[in-house]
Amino acid sequence: MPSSETVGRGEPLRLASLVCSNTEILDRLGLLEQVVAVDSHSDTPGLERAVRLGPDQQIDVAALAAARPDLVLASLSVPGLERVVQQVREAGLPVLVLDPITPQDIAGDIRQVAQAAGCPERGEEEAQRFLAELAALGQQSRQALAAWPRPPRVMVEWWPRPIIAATRDSWVTHLLAALGAENAFAQRPGRSSPLTLEEVWAAAPDLMTCSWCGVRKLRPEVMEARGLGAAVVCIPESGLGRPGPRLQEGMQALAAALVALPVPPH
């Protein structure tokens, strides 16, 4: 794998990103000008010259190879991406596979990408800044929730039919814990899981987020119509569904929604 900013000719590395979270790491590191190919879901400004490769689970590997990247940033954060990673490897392309769960993992990914791209100092700076931002948000939220007799229970919903929500092994669980709340499905294994309406009722969330993936318009009224009585707030997938720097946006929105909840009686 290339480990410096140049490739023997004094030229910057040609980079490719196959998922939004990796693209956002490159943006944080100031490397977007070196991106020659990117998935079609990445919505970071500044990618006008990059070849679009299709959705993350349907990457056009032939088009990726034709873009001649020196390093491909892939991911296992979305179910089914293992197949894409295998295809990229079979094409003989140098690939770095990221698979973060915790904020510390994401900070480590920032460092790892920066090291591979030849800017380790920038990577360390941005990793520390990312963790500091999340820590500050967490401290403020925990102070605001101090009057709660227990941590507020939160359901982060990725899809409405069937209901799919973040479960134990999602980065969402770690974000909520840092805020002084808890994932309503923290005991259910996996990163996400289909749920029945009865299971949602049994979990008794205090707050539900409408964070549906891949939709243009979020419809919180669909969730409100289930009659659970929980507060419902829209937090785009870009803020909660991508394990990268933009989780700060989702965490900030979660903190605001938690503070707005009425404190239950002791």
Secondary structure as GFF3:
##gff-version 3
##sequence-region A 1 266
A	DSSP	beta_strand	15	17	.	.	.	ID=ss1
A	DSSP	alpha_helix	20	28	.	.	.	ID=ss2
A	DSSP	three_ten_helix	32	34	.	.	.	ID=ss3
A	DSSP	beta_strand	35	38	.	.	.	ID=ss4
A	DSSP	beta_strand	51	52	.	.	.	ID=ss5
A	DSSP	three_ten_helix	56	58	.	.	.	ID=ss6
A	DSSP	alpha_helix	61	66	.	.	.	ID=ss7
A	DSSP	beta_strand	71	75	.	.	.	ID=ss8
A	DSSP	alpha_helix	81	90	.	.	.	ID=ss9
A	DSSP	beta_strand	95	98	.	.	.	ID=ss10
A	DSSP	alpha_helix	103	117	.	.	.	ID=ss11
A	DSSP	alpha_helix	120	144	.	.	.	ID=ss12
A	DSSP	beta_strand	153	160	.	.	.	ID=ss13
A	DSSP	beta_strand	163	166	.	.	.	ID=ss14
A	DSSP	alpha_helix	171	179	.	.	.	ID=ss15
A	DSSP	beta_strand	182	183	.	.	.	ID=ss16
A	DSSP	beta_strand	192	195	.	.	.	ID=ss17
A	DSSP	alpha_helix	197	203	.	.	.	ID=ss18
A	DSSP	beta_strand	207	210	.	.	.	ID=ss19
A	DSSP	alpha_helix	220	224	.	.	.	ID=ss20
A	DSSP	beta_strand	231	234	.	.	.	ID=ss21
A	DSSP	alpha_helix	237	240	.	.	.	ID=ss22
A	DSSP	alpha_helix	247	259	.	.	.	ID=ss23
###
